[in-house]
Amino acid sequence: MRKKLTIRLMWFAVITGMISFFGLFILAGNGVFGEMPEFEQLENPNTNLATQIISSDGEILGKFYQRWGKHNIAATS
């Protein structure tokens, strides 16, 4: 009896996990968590906007950028 309950609970956990995983992608695709960017925006991001640090009141605190061909990251204020 105990073994049967354990097997049912394991199957329930596996099926619930799979439904949750695929449900997350379905909800994200339908825009429940916000608007998804277009492929063009993902392929060619505006690095000036993508690297800004913005405070809670909307003020720009600084920018991070990486020089091409180098591995150091510089910050400006």
Secondary structure, 3 states (H helix, E strand, C coil): CHHHHHHHHHHHHHHHHHHHHHHHHHHHHCCCCCCCCCHHHHHCCCHHHHCEEECCCCCEEEEEEECCCCCCEEEEC
